[in-house]
Amino acid sequence: MTKKSGKSAAKSVSKTAARKSDKSGVPASGAQGVTAKGEAKADAAHLRTVNNALVDHHYLGEEEFQTVAETLQRNLATTISLYLKFKKYHWDIRGRFFRDLHLAYDEFIAEIFPAIDEQAERLVALGGSPIAAPADIARYSAIQVPQETVRDARTQVADLVADLSAIGRTYRDDSQTVDDANDPATADMYNGYAATIDKIRWMLQAIMDDDRMN
């Protein structure tokens, strides 16, 4: 895998919820009647709760897991936000491009939607616990869902192209980051998502070449 200069940038993003609730580092006991202490956030492996005895970070060390979990939580939140943004614009679009974009947005959603469950389940498989409350999604996402109504086709498409450009770069940077953290499986996932995002970005950018959008 080719080294990427964006590694440091990816790691500089504010830490997600991948932090141990048990600061002593004692592994999960799974003992009956013991309740969770503090906020487990993205790290479920150290929760002393019922039915948690088998949760661990698999082949990853603690620091490796923290690095991988940070990217998974952020990308999960970003993918959910991207889904909601496409739906928002799908509902709001008006004008001569209504039908084309109304249908295209749902086609793009169908391509990105599976990544939501895949990223969440990958985090769980590595001993994490995805955060999915609306406030947390907005907090960790790299993009924001618009609160205002945007009906203009060019404004919508230009906004989505900018978001997709940023998301594509993030996936490529995070692929290198998690590969360096001993997790090539997650790196492969990110490479696939980057290709999908790049394709959707290209298609939307091509639509902007229509002179009627000016």
BANU-877868 format. One record per residue: residue number from 1; residue in one letter; chain; x, y, z of N, C-alpha, C in turn. Coordinates in steps of 0.001 Angstrom, whole numbers, always signed. Layout:
// residues N
   i aa ch      nx      ny      nz     cax     cay     caz      cx      cy      cz
 NUM  A  A       X       Y       Z       X       Y       Z       X       Y       Z
...
This chain:
// residues 214
   i aa ch      nx      ny      nz     cax     cay     caz      cx      cy      cz
   1  M  A    +850   -1200      +0      +0      +0      +0    +872   +1230      +0
   2  T  A    +564   +2162    -866   +1352   +3385    -977   +1146   +4275    +223
   3  K  A   +2224   +4825    +762   +2129   +5722   +1905   +1472   +7021   +1500
   4  K  A    +688   +7610   +2407     -31   +8829   +2109    +343   +9902   +3097
   5  S  A    +499  +11103   +2586    +871  +12227   +3441    -259  +12639   +4349
   6  G  A   -1491  +12158   +4082   -2628  +12576   +4882   -2757  +11856   +6203
   7  K  A   -1816  +10964   +6510   -1926  +10194   +7747   -1987  +11089   +8969
   8  S  A   -1084  +12053   +9023   -1068  +12923  +10191   -2332  +13751  +10270
   9  A  A   -2868  +14135   +9094   -4094  +14925   +9100   -5252  +14108   +9624
  10  A  A   -5300  +12806   +9233   -6396  +11972   +9696   -6343  +11793  +11197
  11  K  A   -5120  +11672  +11743   -4993  +11440  +13169   -5233  +12702  +13986
  12  S  A   -5196  +13855  +13324   -5385  +15103  +14044   -6853  +15422  +14275
  13  V  A   -7740  +14685  +13599   -9161  +14911  +13809   -9488  +14626  +15259
  14  S  A  -10386  +15406  +15836  -10711  +15246  +17247  -11064  +13811  +17551
  15  K  A  -10587  +13304  +18686  -10768  +11907  +19037  -12241  +11579  +19161
  16  T  A  -12589  +10439  +18627  -13957   +9991  +18757  -14118   +9300  +20088
  17  A  A  -15185   +8574  +20207  -15507   +8002  +21493  -14737   +6743  +21799
  18  A  A  -13625   +6485  +21138  -12870   +5269  +21385  -11946   +5449  +22577
  19  R  A  -12475   +5375  +23752  -11695   +5496  +24974  -12179   +4470  +25990
  20  K  A  -11274   +3942  +26779  -11623   +2925  +27750  -12396   +3527  +28907
  21  S  A  -13466   +2848  +29341  -14185   +3304  +30518  -13489   +2817  +31777
  22  D  A  -12743   +1708  +31676  -12004   +1205  +32822  -10557   +1635  +32671
  23  K  A  -10168   +2700  +33331   -8839   +3263  +33163   -7741   +2361  +33706
  24  S  A   -8114   +1382  +34528   -7106    +494  +35097   -6611    -519  +34088
  25  G  A   -7380    -681  +32993   -6981   -1642  +31972   -7366   -3063  +32315
  26  V  A   -8177   -3280  +33371   -8607   -4620  +33740   -9579   -5116  +32694
  27  P  A   -9387   -6321  +32157  -10276   -6801  +31116  -11686   -7009  +31622
  28  A  A  -12653   -7047  +30671  -14047   -7221  +31040  -14252   -8554  +31734
  29  S  A  -15032   -8543  +32822  -15245   -9765  +33584  -16511  -10477  +33191
  30  G  A  -17536   -9718  +32754  -18796  -10346  +32409  -19535  -10834  +33627
  31  A  A  -19155  -10393  +34826  -19782  -10866  +36055  -21230  -10438  +36140
  32  Q  A  -22063  -11291  +36693  -23465  -10986  +36853  -23647   -9849  +37842
  33  G  A  -24599   -8950  +37515  -24955   -7916  +38462  -24030   -6723  +38484
  34  V  A  -22961   -6711  +37698  -22027   -5588  +37693  -22457   -4617  +36600
  35  T  A  -22608   -3347  +36938  -23058   -2360  +35968  -21880   -1606  +35384
  36  A  A  -22110    -961  +34261  -21059    -206  +33593  -20697   +1031  +34392
  37  K  A  -19435   +1389  +34378  -18949   +2586  +35047  -18501   +3595  +33998
  38  G  A  -18986   +4810  +34084  -18554   +5842  +33152  -19129   +5626  +31768
  39  E  A  -18516   +6235  +30790  -18967   +6139  +29415  -18034   +5234  +28615
  40  A  A  -18562   +4139  +28115  -17744   +3205  +27340  -17430   +3781  +25968
  41  K  A  -18393   +4518  +25412  -18240   +5102  +24086  -17847   +4015  +23084
  42  A  A  -16829   +4249  +22266  -16537   +3299  +21191  -15802   +2065  +21673
  43  D  A  -15380   +2020  +22920  -14645    +883  +23454  -15537    +103  +24404
  44  A  A  -16003   -1049  +23948  -16880   -1873  +24777  -16129   -2988  +25474
  45  A  A  -14890   -3202  +25117  -14150   -4360  +25613  -13857   -4284  +27107
  46  H  A  -13918   -3100  +27693  -13584   -2956  +29110  -14797   -2673  +29978
  47  L  A  -15965   -2858  +29422  -17185   -2717  +30212  -17377   -3956  +31072
  48  R  A  -17590   -3771  +32342  -17863   -4903  +33229  -19374   -5099  +33310
  49  T  A  -19914   -5623  +32260  -21355   -5820  +32189  -21675   -7266  +31847
  50  V  A  -22917   -7630  +32080  -23377   -8976  +31765  -23230   -9238  +30265
  51  N  A  -22821  -10456  +29935  -22684  -10896  +28542  -21610  -10125  +27774
  52  N  A  -20608   -9626  +28456  -19554   -8878  +27777  -18197   -9569  +27864
  53  A  A  -18170  -10759  +28438  -16892  -11424  +28710  -16094  -11723  +27438
  54  L  A  -16766  -11973  +26337  -16069  -12370  +25118  -15711  -11197  +24215
  55  V  A  -16023   -9982  +24646  -15712   -8811  +23829  -14256   -8431  +24025
  56  D  A  -13521   -8354  +22932  -12119   -7944  +22996  -11743   -7265  +21684
  57  H  A  -10487   -6870  +21566  -10040   -6156  +20377   -9388   -7080  +19347
  58  H  A   -9627   -8387  +19511   -9156   -9376  +18541   -7634   -9266  +18404
  59  Y  A   -7098   -9066  +17209   -5647   -9052  +17033   -5039   -7671  +17218
  60  L  A   -5835   -6678  +17571   -5316   -5321  +17733   -4904   -5051  +19176
  61  G  A   -3806   -4329  +19348   -3434   -3844  +20664   -4329   -2675  +21038
  62  E  A   -4198   -2220  +22286   -5051   -1137  +22755   -4888    +133  +21906
  63  E  A   -3663    +546  +21671   -3451   +1771  +20903   -3896   +1593  +19459
  64  E  A   -3669    +417  +18915   -4113    +155  +17553   -5635    +242  +17461
  65  F  A   -6303    -344  +18443   -7764    -277  +18439   -8246   +1164  +18534
  66  Q  A   -7645   +1956  +19407   -8075   +3343  +19561   -7968   +4095  +18237
  67  T  A   -6890   +3841  +17502   -6688   +4498  +16211   -7753   +4065  +15206
  68  V  A   -7977   +2766  +15108   -8958   +2242  +14153  -10373   +2681  +14539
  69  A  A  -10692   +2600  +15829  -12033   +2956  +16288  -12342   +4425  +16024
  70  E  A  -11341   +5275  +16159  -11542   +6701  +15877  -11998   +6908  +14445
  71  T  A  -11342   +6227  +13509  -11716   +6398  +12103  -13083   +5787  +11818
  72  L  A  -13364   +4629  +12399  -14646   +3979  +12149  -15806   +4810  +12688
  73  Q  A  -15657   +5357  +13895  -16739   +6154  +14455  -16985   +7417  +13640
  74  R  A  -15906   +8075  +13239  -16043   +9300  +12446  -16639   +9008  +11076
  75  N  A  -16159   +7951  +10418  -16675   +7622   +9091  -18106   +7103   +9141
  76  L  A  -18465   +6414  +10214  -19853   +5992  +10393  -20763   +7214  +10489
  77  A  A  -20392   +8164  +11339  -21189   +9384  +11492  -21259  +10164  +10187
  78  T  A  -20151  +10219   +9473  -20116  +10947   +8206  -21009  +10285   +7165
  79  T  A  -21003   +8965   +7102  -21830   +8252   +6131  -23312   +8438   +6420
  80  I  A  -23682   +8397   +7700  -25081   +8644   +8074  -25480  +10062   +7673
  81  S  A  -24603  +11026   +7916  -24892  +12414   +7555  -25014  +12576   +6043
  82  L  A  -24151  +11882   +5289  -24214  +11957   +3831  -25537  +11385   +3327
  83  Y  A  -25961  +10279   +3907  -27255   +9690   +3560  -28386  +10698   +3798
  84  L  A  -28382  +11321   +4973  -29439  +12284   +5306  -29379  +13518   +4401
  85  K  A  -28176  +13926   +4036  -28042  +15099   +3169  -28587  +14809   +1775
  86  F  A  -28285  +13648   +1244  -28836  +13278     -53  -30368  +13240      +7
  87  K  A  -30930  +12691   +1090  -32382  +12633   +1219  -32977  +14034   +1342
  88  K  A  -32329  +14903   +2091  -32808  +16283   +2239  -32873  +16977    +875
  89  Y  A  -31800  +16853     +99  -31784  +17478   -1221  -32751  +16767   -2181
  90  H  A  -32920  +15489   -2026  -33885  +14713   -2812  -35295  +15260   -2601
  91  W  A  -35624  +15623   -1386  -36959  +16158   -1088  -37114  +17613   -1530
  92  D  A  -36040  +18386   -1457  -36138  +19839   -1657  -35949  +20304   -3095
  93  I  A  -35348  +19465   -3954  -35001  +19915   -5302  -36237  +20391   -6076
  94  R  A  -36060  +21481   -6842  -37130  +22028   -7690  -36506  +22474   -9024
  95  G  A  -37349  +22747   -9998  -36862  +23271  -11260  -36697  +22211  -12341
  96  R  A  -36038  +22604  -13439  -35937  +21745  -14620  -35152  +20456  -14355
  97  F  A  -34286  +20455  -13345  -33497  +19264  -13042  -34135  +18398  -11951
  98  F  A  -35388  +18716  -11607  -36049  +17994  -10515  -36017  +16481  -10715
  99  R  A  -36538  +16029  -11826  -36655  +14575  -12006  -35289  +13900  -12053
 100  D  A  -34354  +14467  -12802  -33029  +13865  -12938  -32346  +13719  -11576
 101  L  A  -32330  +14792  -10791  -31626  +14747   -9511  -32436  +14007   -8446
 102  H  A  -33746  +14150   -8492  -34592  +13435   -7527  -34328  +11929   -7608
 103  L  A  -34210  +11421   -8813  -33950   +9991   -9009  -32477   +9654   -8761
 104  A  A  -31573  +10515   -9228  -30144  +10241   -9083  -29728  +10187   -7622
 105  Y  A  -30261  +11096   -6797  -29889  +11109   -5386  -30220   +9777   -4716
 106  D  A  -31387   +9220   -5029  -31737   +7925   -4424  -30858   +6802   -4959
 107  E  A  -30434   +6901   -6221  -29509   +5895   -6756  -28177   +5951   -6014
 108  F  A  -27697   +7148   -5731  -26443   +7299   -5011  -26587   +6804   -3567
 109  I  A  -27723   +7079   -2964  -27986   +6612   -1603  -27890   +5093   -1534
 110  A  A  -28438   +4424   -2547  -28406   +2956   -2563  -26980   +2424   -2582
 111  E  A  -26056   +3208   -3132  -24659   +2772   -3194  -23915   +3013   -1882
 112  I  A  -24257   +4081   -1179  -23527   +4391     +56  -24180   +3802   +1302
 113  F  A  -25466   +3476   +1240  -26184   +3042   +2441  -25579   +1798   +3107
 114  P  A  -25165    +766   +2345  -24616    -426   +3010  -23410    -125   +3894
 115  A  A  -22659    +921   +3598  -21465   +1243   +4386  -21803   +1611   +5823
 116  I  A  -23022   +2076   +6071  -23411   +2433   +7441  -23332   +1200   +8332
 117  D  A  -24027    +156   +7943  -24037   -1069   +8747  -22667   -1731   +8759
 118  E  A  -21982   -1719   +7631  -20673   -2380   +7553  -19656   -1729   +8488
 119  Q  A  -19636    -413   +8542  -18676    +266   +9418  -19032     +74  +10882
 120  A  A  -20317    +124  +11195  -20749     -92  +12576  -20409   -1506  +13033
 121  E  A  -20672   -2496  +12190  -20406   -3877  +12560  -18912   -4166  +12628
 122  R  A  -18128   -3479  +11814  -16673   -3636  +11902  -16180   -3137  +13259
 123  L  A  -16712   -2027  +13717  -16338   -1494  +15022  -16729   -2458  +16139
 124  V  A  -17911   -3038  +16038  -18353   -4020  +17032  -17460   -5257  +17013
 125  A  A  -17100   -5726  +15820  -16259   -6913  +15689  -14904   -6729  +16351
 126  L  A  -14447   -5478  +16430  -13145   -5190  +17036  -13264   -4772  +18502
 127  G  A  -14444   -4976  +19087  -14607   -4683  +20507  -15079   -3285  +20801
 128  G  A  -15691   -2643  +19830  -16200   -1292  +20033  -17703   -1267  +20168
 129  S  A  -18230     -76  +20374  -19669    +127  +20489  -20019   +1419  +19766
 130  P  A  -20625   +1339  +18576  -20889   +2544  +17780  -21805   +3525  +18493
 131  I  A  -21479   +4791  +18374  -22328   +5860  +18889  -23217   +6324  +17756
 132  A  A  -24537   +6406  +18015  -25459   +6720  +16928  -26548   +7706  +17315
 133  A  A  -26469   +8319  +18500  -27454   +9328  +18873  -27321  +10518  +17927
 134  P  A  -28441  +11170  +17570  -28373  +12289  +16622  -27341  +13348  +16980
 135  A  A  -27252  +13721  +18252  -26282  +14746  +18654  -24854  +14267  +18432
 136  D  A  -24617  +12980  +18664  -23266  +12434  +18470  -22924  +12309  +16997
 137  I  A  -23923  +11960  +16175  -23684  +11891  +14734  -23241  +13257  +14217
 138  A  A  -23951  +14303  +14621  -23589  +15655  +14183  -22219  +16056  +14719
 139  R  A  -21895  +15588  +15910  -20624  +15947  +16556  -19429  +15307  +15866
 140  Y  A  -19546  +14053  +15465  -18415  +13328  +14905  -18333  +13382  +13387
 141  S  A  -19422  +13740  +12729  -19439  +13741  +11271  -18521  +14817  +10698
 142  A  A  -17893  +14478   +9572  -17026  +15432   +8873  -17825  +16384   +8000
 143  I  A  -19103  +16091   +7773  -19975  +16984   +7007  -21232  +17253   +7817
 144  Q  A  -21976  +18272   +7421  -23177  +18642   +8145  -24414  +18524   +7261
 145  V  A  -25512  +18068   +7852  -26788  +18016   +7146  -27405  +19414   +7190
 146  P  A  -27784  +19980   +6034  -28330  +21343   +6032  -29649  +21447   +6790
 147  Q  A  -29795  +22511   +7551  -31045  +22756   +8262  -31976  +23650   +7446
 148  E  A  -31403  +24376   +6489  -32207  +25248   +5654  -32671  +24508   +4396
 149  T  A  -33642  +25086   +3713  -34144  +24508   +2474  -33351  +25053   +1286
 150  V  A  -32784  +24158    +495  -32024  +24531    -699  -32698  +23878   -1895
 151  R  A  -33268  +24684   -2782  -34000  +24143   -3919  -33223  +24221   -5227
 152  D  A  -32227  +25081   -5296  -31476  +25287   -6524  -30563  +24106   -6835
 153  A  A  -30646  +23596   -8050  -29901  +22403   -8445  -28393  +22621   -8357
 154  R  A  -27895  +23737   -8920  -26447  +23968   -8916  -25917  +24090   -7495
 155  T  A  -26643  +24773   -6641  -26193  +24929   -5256  -26105  +23577   -4561
 156  Q  A  -27110  +22756   -4769  -27103  +21417   -4174  -25923  +20592   -4680
 157  V  A  -25784  +20519   -5986  -24761  +19652   -6576  -23361  +20125   -6198
 158  A  A  -23128  +21421   -6227  -21812  +21949   -5871  -21485  +21620   -4413
 159  D  A  -22479  +21720   -3548  -22277  +21405   -2136  -21933  +19932   -1962
 160  L  A  -22639  +19058   -2654  -22383  +17618   -2555  -21016  +17251   -3121
 161  V  A  -20624  +17882   -4223  -19307  +17610   -4803  -18214  +17985   -3813
 162  A  A  -18357  +19124   -3137  -17364  +19535   -2142  -17292  +18539    -992
 163  D  A  -18448  +18080    -510  -18462  +17096    +574  -17836  +15775    +137
 164  L  A  -18190  +15318   -1043  -17663  +14047   -1536  -16157  +14121   -1756
 165  S  A  -15671  +15275   -2168  -14222  +15446   -2335  -13518  +15257    -998
 166  A  A  -14069  +15861     +45  -13469  +15750   +1380  -13576  +14322   +1915
 167  I  A  -14713  +13684   +1700  -14911  +12318   +2197  -13984  +11344   +1480
 168  G  A  -13828  +11502    +179  -12929  +10620    -571  -11504  +10719     -72
 169  R  A  -11037  +11940    +181   -9679  +12120    +714   -9555  +11490   +2094
 170  T  A  -10587  +11640   +2908  -10549  +11078   +4263  -10439   +9563   +4230
 171  Y  A  -11208   +8921   +3360  -11132   +7463   +3262   -9744   +7008   +2830
 172  R  A   -9147   +7709   +1892   -7811   +7318   +1449   -6786   +7522   +2571
 173  D  A   -6897   +8629   +3282   -5982   +8868   +4395   -6194   +7848   +5516
 174  D  A   -7460   +7574   +5819   -7765   +6629   +6893   -7369   +5209   +6524
 175  S  A   -7396   +4882   +5240   -6935   +3567   +4804   -5476   +3365   +5194
 176  Q  A   -4660   +4376   +4976   -3256   +4294   +5354   -3099   +4244   +6868
 177  T  A   -3904   +5053   +7564   -3799   +5119   +9025   -4095   +3772   +9670
 178  V  A   -5184   +3127   +9254   -5544   +1859   +9884   -4632    +729   +9423
 179  D  A   -4096    +830   +8208   -3127    -169   +7754   -1871     -98   +8627
 180  D  A   -1443   +1112   +8955    -292   +1294   +9841    -600    +814  +11255
 181  A  A   -1894    +752  +11597   -2312    +291  +12923   -2618   -1206  +12924
 182  N  A   -2097   -1936  +11927   -2197   -3396  +11891   -3609   -3888  +11572
 183  D  A   -4345   -3109  +10785   -5707   -3519  +10435   -5939   -3383   +8925
 184  P  A   -5339   -4259   +8132   -5513   -4189   +6679   -6939   -4462   +6230
 185  A  A   -7719   -5188   +7035   -9102   -5479   +6646   -9929   -4200   +6589
 186  T  A   -9799   -3347   +7607  -10513   -2069   +7588   -9960   -1167   +6487
 187  A  A   -8656   -1245   +6245   -8053    -466   +5158   -8681    -841   +3818
 188  D  A   -8904   -2130   +3596   -9527   -2575   +2354  -10955   -2050   +2240
 189  M  A  -11695   -2042   +3354  -13042   -1481   +3350  -13006     -31   +2892
 190  Y  A  -12102    +733   +3475  -12008   +2156   +3157  -11637   +2389   +1691
 191  N  A  -10781   +1543   +1149  -10419   +1678    -268  -11646   +1504   -1161
 192  G  A  -12493    +538    -811  -13717    +329   -1574  -14669   +1503   -1466
 193  Y  A  -14805   +2049    -259  -15681   +3203     -75  -15152   +4415    -828
 194  A  A  -13849   +4583    -834  -13246   +5713   -1548  -13582   +5637   -3034
 195  A  A  -13527   +4440   -3602  -13839   +4276   -5025  -15300   +4622   -5305
 196  T  A  -16196   +4212   -4429  -17620   +4530   -4596  -17866   +6024   -4497
 197  I  A  -17266   +6657   -3507  -17417   +8100   -3326  -16854   +8849   -4533
 198  D  A  -15707   +8411   -5039  -15099   +9064   -6200  -16008   +8963   -7428
 199  K  A  -16666   +7817   -7591  -17554   +7633   -8740  -18764   +8560   -8653
 200  I  A  -19362   +8642   -7460  -20528   +9509   -7289  -20138  +10973   -7485
 201  R  A  -18975  +11341   -6963  -18492  +12715   -7133  -18325  +13044   -8619
 202  W  A  -17735  +12123   -9367  -17522  +12322  -10807  -18854  +12522  -11528
 203  M  A  -19854  +11718  -11192  -21152  +11814  -11855  -21830  +13147  -11550
 204  L  A  -21762  +13599  -10320  -22371  +14884   -9962  -21619  +16041  -10611
 205  Q  A  -20305  +15927  -10640  -19503  +16982  -11255  -19814  +17087  -12751
 206  A  A  -20077  +15956  -13390  -20418  +15955  -14810  -21748  +16669  -15054
 207  I  A  -22680  +16531  -14123  -23971  +17209  -14251  -23786  +18724  -14253
 208  M  A  -22809  +19196  -13487  -22568  +20634  -13413  -22041  +21205  -14719
 209  D  A  -21611  +20360  -15645  -21113  +20829  -16929  -22255  +21243  -17870
 210  D  A  -23493  +20933  -17491  -24640  +21327  -18304  -24830  +22845  -18212
 211  D  A  -24782  +23527  -19342  -24889  +24984  -19355  -26213  +25477  -18786
 212  R  A  -27233  +24631  -18815  -28538  +25046  -18310  -28546  +25226  -16796
 213  M  A  -27503  +24729  -16118  -27440  +24899  -14671  -26900  +26265  -14273
 214  N  A  -26382  +27015  -15223  -25833  +28343  -14937  -26941  +29395  -14811
